């Protein structure tokens, strides 16, 4: 079940409500200790050296509670109350380098700059480039704003407690948070805090897509049309087609400029390929359309941009627009109840909004809502770390999967094809939001699966893996 992304103030209210019930802080700390210890065991091997860094507050208590649950590990617990003394001896504690450092120096209550001694302690940890597991928040990071309070621990992974905090989702926090995990069940009372920003969970997609009807045929599962590719960018068309095929619509027809028809068609078997020529940019019987991957050359068919705009406004079928075609979209409303999706990365979003990438990244939620409103309340997939999915109003979902390996050419083309391939299937349109979220989740989950196997995976590997990850 998706988790609300809450503020530190909301987290404090939740904790206060718990203490007013029968639960005690000691009971919750003990449970957190066991949960964190379980993750430490997963990240290490027998006989590994583990250094536990515990500060004065409850965050330090959480880490101290970890110590007794690490069998077959060499555990050192360093409780730090005087950073001026610690910074003098910390180099000795970090040599030889431990297999894992568990960071519990500061928790989510930190909201002021650290003094020079604390900053030096943190800088000593960062300088060793160790594997670090931060508990609740990387020490030194403001969990409300995502800003660094002078210095912050650069975690490999952060296990945040109860619910994700808004500051941890900010782009400014990403290099310190590392991979974000949530431990939702830490013994608190039922959460009554709400948010319009929700973090998706793998469990959201159990049983999806549903089993296909036994009597189904190609017509049952839809027909996706794709307009993609151009001279110098024909690979984008191929990857979009691969992604679409992995979504398993009944048919896929790819229309690509005649200049690249041969290299594109020669790489595809199950996908039908035809030249994209002026006046012939539609396909009979299609139930969905993808427009954009690789349509970046200057000599595209003359009516293509106008046709794309007309389809966006008038067509009743689902349409996904990506890449260069984002610049062709007309503003305003489109056909009533039609499904429209755009998939910009931050640079494209900034161009569409007439702003800068920094402005988009400073408030990604607002950027998504403004984009959706500008283009008729369409669905927006704002890509990047913690990809967002939503519209101008209502709930926005944060995707929990994916890793930096997705930052390679063709990754977005593959996602656009896979997403459009799902939306072309009439049987998957009962809950459009869920289907869009699933596409993004599956794309990131496939990348995570590949990263767990080898560091040098490429987008062609992703094309083979997408759609195969089970929730």
N, C-alpha and C positions, 0 to 999 in steps of 0.2 A: 504494500500500500504506500502511495506517495506520501512524503513527509513535508510538513510545512517548514519553510525557511523563515526563521524567526529572528527577532532582535534580541540583544542581550537583556533588555528590559523585560521582554516576554519570558525569556528563560528564567529570570529572577522571580517573576510572578508564579511560574510553574513550580519552581522549587519551593517557594513560600507556601503554596497550596499543599504541597506534599508534606512539609513539616507540620502543617496544621492538622494533617490526618494522622494515621497511626505509624507512619514511616519516620525513621530517624536518619539523620545525616550519616551516622556511622554505618547503618545498613546499606545505604546507597553507595558509600565509598567502598565498602567491602565488595559489593557486586561489580562496581566499576573496575576494581583491582583484578577481579577474576576475568572480566571481559578483555581488558587490555593484555593481561598475561596470556590469554588464549591467542591473541593476535601476535604477540611476541614469539610464542612457540611456533607459530606458522612461519614466521619470518627468519627463524634461526634453526640451527642444528645442534644435536648433542655436543657438549663441550665448548660451544661458542661462548665468548666473553660478552657480557651485557652490562652496560653502565646505566644505572638509573639516576637521573638528576631530579631531585625533589626540592622545590622551593618551600616558602614558609606557609603558604595558604592551602586551601582545600585541593588545588591542583597538585600540590606536592603530596598531600595525603593520599590522593588517588594513586600516585606513582609508588609511594611507600607501601601501599596495599598490594602492589604487583609482586613485591619481592619474594613472598612465600609461595608463589604459584609457578615457579620456573624450575622444575626438576631437570636434572642433567645439564644445567647451564652454569657457567661461572658468573655469578652475579655480584656486582659491586654497587652499593647504594651510597650516593653522595648527597646528603642533606645540606643545602646551602642556605645559610642565614646571613653570612658576612661575605659579600662578593669581593671585597678588597683582599681577603685572605684566600678565597677560592681561586682568584685569577693568578695567584702566585704559584699554586700547586696543581692547577688543572692540567697544565701540559704533561705532568707526570701521570695523571689519571687517564690521559688519552694516549699514552705510549706504553705498551703497544696498543695499536688502534683496536677498540672493541668491535665486535661484529655488528653490534647495534647499540645506539644510544636512545634511551627513552626520556623524552623531554617533558618535565613537569615543573618548570621553574615559575611560570606565570600562567594564569588562566584567563578566562574571558572578562574578568573584572578590570584588567589593565586598561587605563584610558589616559595615561600621562607619560611623558618621555622618561626613559630610564636614565639613571645616573651613569657617570663614566665607568664606574667599576662593573656594573651589570653589562654595559655595552661591551666592555672588553671580554668578559666571560663568554658572551654570546659569539663575539667575533673569533675567539679561540676555538669554539666548537665548529663554527662554519669553516674556518681555515683548514681543518683536517679533512673536509669533504667526506664525512662519515655517513653511513646510513642512519637516519634519525626517524624515530616514530614519536610524533608530538601528540600529547593527550589533550583533547578538547580544542586547543588552538596552539599554533607555534608561539613559543614564548617571545614576547616583544611585539606581537601583532595585535592591533586593536580589532577585536572581533565585531565591533559595531561598524567601523568605517573601512576596514581592510588596510589601513595605513600602518606603516612601521613606526614604532615609538622609539626612534633613535637607532635601534638594531633589533633584528628578529632572527630567530633560529630558522635555518633553511631545512625544512623537513623533507624527507623522502615521501613520507606518508603522514597524514593527520587523521586520527580517530576522534571525531567530535561526538559529544555525549548528548543523548536525548533527541536532539534535532539539529539540523544544520543551521549555522548562524550566518546572517546576511553578509557580514564582513568577509567571511571565508570564501564567498562566491565572487568577490570583486576581482577584476583582472589585476589590480595592484597587489593582491595577496597571493596570486597563483604561484610565483616562484618560491614562496615560503611554505605554502600549504602542501605542495606536492600532490600526491593522489589523496583525494578526500574520501574517507569512509565515515559512515554514521553508525554509532551503536545506539539504536533507539530504545531498547529495553534495558534501562539501568536501575529499575526499581522505583521510579517516580510514580506519582499518582497519574491517572489518565490525563492526557494533555487536552486542555480546553482552548489553547491558543490557536488562532487561525492566521492565514496568510494568503495573499493572492499569488504568491510565488511558492511553488511546490517542487521538491526534489523527487524525481521518479525513482522507482526501485525495480529491480529485476522481477520481483514477484508480480508486478503490474501486468506482465505479459505471459503469465502461465496460461497455456491453452490457446495462445494466439500465434498465428492465424488458426481459425477453427478448421476442423477436418472438412475436406471437400466432399460434396455429395457424391454418392457412388455413381449416379447417373449423369454426372456433369460431363461436358464436352468443351471444345475450344470456345464456343459461343457463350457458354456459361461464365467463363472466367475473364471475359473482356478482351479488348483489342487496343493496345497502346500505340499511338503514333508519336514519333520523335522527329523533331527538326533539329539537326545538330551537325557540327563539323564544318570545316572550311580549309582552304590551303594553309598548311602549317599547323593546323589544329585538328587533324582528322582523328587523332587518338582519343580526343574527348568524345567523339561520336561513338567510337567503338566501346569505350568504357561505359558510357551511358547505356548502350544497348546490352552490354554484359550485365549491368546492374538490373535493368528492366527484366531481362530473362530470368535472373535469379529470383525475382519476385513472383514468377510463374503466372503471368496473365496468359490467356489462351493464345494470343497472337501479338507480335511486335512488328511494326513496320517503321523502319528508319528511313527518313528522307534526308539526303545529304547532297551538297552541291556536286555537279557532274565532274568538277575538277578533281575531287577526291573520291569519286564513286568506286573506282577500282581498288585502291588500297583499303577502303572501308569494307566493301562487300567481300573481299577476299579473306577477311578475318572472321566473318560471321557465317554461321550455317543455319541455326534455327530462327534467326531474325531475318525478315524480308527487307531488302534494301532497294531503294529506287532513287533516281536523280531528283534533286530538288530544283525545280524550274519555275520561272515566273508563271503565275496563274494556276499552278497545280500544287498547292500546299495543303491540301486536305486529302483524307483517305476515307472512303466509304466504310461504314460499320465501326469506326473507331469509337471507343468509350472513354478515352482519356488522351491527353496530349502533354508532351514535354517539349519545351522550346528553350534553346539557349546554349547548351554545352558546345564549345568550340566554334560558335558562330561569330568569329572575331575578325575575319578578313574584311577588306574594304570592298570587294567585288561580289557581294552576296546578291541573290536574285532581287530585282528591283522592287517587287511588291511585298517582300518578306516582312519588313518592319510594319507596314500598314496592315497586312493580313494578320500578323500576330496581335496587334492592338485591337483589331475588330473581333478576333476570336475571344480575347480576354473580356471584352465588354458584352458580347452577344451570345457566345456559345453556352449551351447547357451542360456540357461535359466537364469533368474535372480537368484543370490545367495547372501544370507546374512550370514556373519560369525561373531560369537560373542563368548565371554568368552574364554574357554580353546582352542578352535579350532583356535583362532587367531595365536597361536604359530605354527600351522601346515602349514601356508600359504607359498607358494613359491613366491619368488620375480620375477619381470619381467612382461612381457605382457601376457594378456589372450586373449581369442577368440574375434575377431573384433566385436565391437559394443555390446558386452555382458554387462549386468548390474551386477556390483559387488559392494557390500556394506560391510564395516566393522564398528563395533560399540564399540570401546574401551572406557573404562573409563581411567582417567589419569594414573593409575598404569599400566594398560595393554599397553597404548601408550608408556610409558617410557620403558617397557620391549621390545617392538617391535623395538624401536629406539636405544636401548642400552644406554639410558640416565637415568635421575632421574625424579621423579614426579615434583620436584621443577623446573627443566629445562623445562619440558613440560608446566607447569602452567605459567612460566615466559613469554612464547610466544606461546600461544595455536594456533594461526593462522599458524605460521611456523611449529609447530608440525603436524598439520593437513595436510598441503601441503607436508611435507616430507613423511608422512605415505602414502599418496595417490600416490606419485611418486614411492615409494619403491614397492608398490604392483600394479603396472600397471595402474596408474591413476584411481584407484577405487574411489567410493564415500566413504567418511568418516563421520561418526557421532561421534564426539568427545564429550563424555558425561561430565556432570558436571553442575555447575551453569552456565547459558548462554551456553547451548549446541551449538556446532558449526556443520554446515553441509556444505560440499563442496568437492572440489577436488584440484589437484595440481595447477591448474590454474583457473582463472575465479572468479566469485562471491562466497563469503562465507556468509551464513546466520546464524544469531544468533537467537536461539529460545527464545521467550519472556515468555513462560509459565513454570510452575513448582515451587516447593518449597522444603524445606529441608526434608519434609515427604517422598520424593522419595528415600532418603538415607536409604533404608531397603532392606534386602535380597529378591530377586525375582523381583524387579522393572525392572531391565535391561532385564531379561528373558521375561517378559511380553511385553516390548517394542520391543524386537527382533522378537517375534512372531507376534505382530501386524503389524510391518513394513513388514515382509516377506509375511504375508497374503495379504497385499495390492499389493505388487510387483508381486505376483503370478497371479494377475488378468490382463489379456491382455488389458482390457478396461481402465486400469489406468496407462498405460505406455506411453501415448503420451507425458507427461512431467514428466520424472522420478524425477527430482529435486523437483518439486512441491509435488509429492507423498511422497517422503522421508521427506520433511519438514512437511507435514501434519501429518504424523505418529508421529513425535517428538512433534509437537504442541499439538496434541490430547492427547498424553500421559501426558504431563505437565498440560494441561487444565483440564483433568479428576482429576489429583491430586489436583489442585487448587479448583475445585468444592467440592471435599471431605473435604479439609481443611476448607472450609467455613461452613461446616455442623458439623464437630466434629474433635477434635484434635487427637483422638486415632484411626484414620482409619488405616487399614492394607492393604497389597498388594492384598489380596483376594477381598477387596472392590474395589480396582483399577481395578481388572480383570472384575468386573461387570459394572464399569462405563466407561471404555475406549471405545471410539467410539460413545458415546452418547452425547458429548458436541457439541452444534451447534455454528458455527461462526456467 
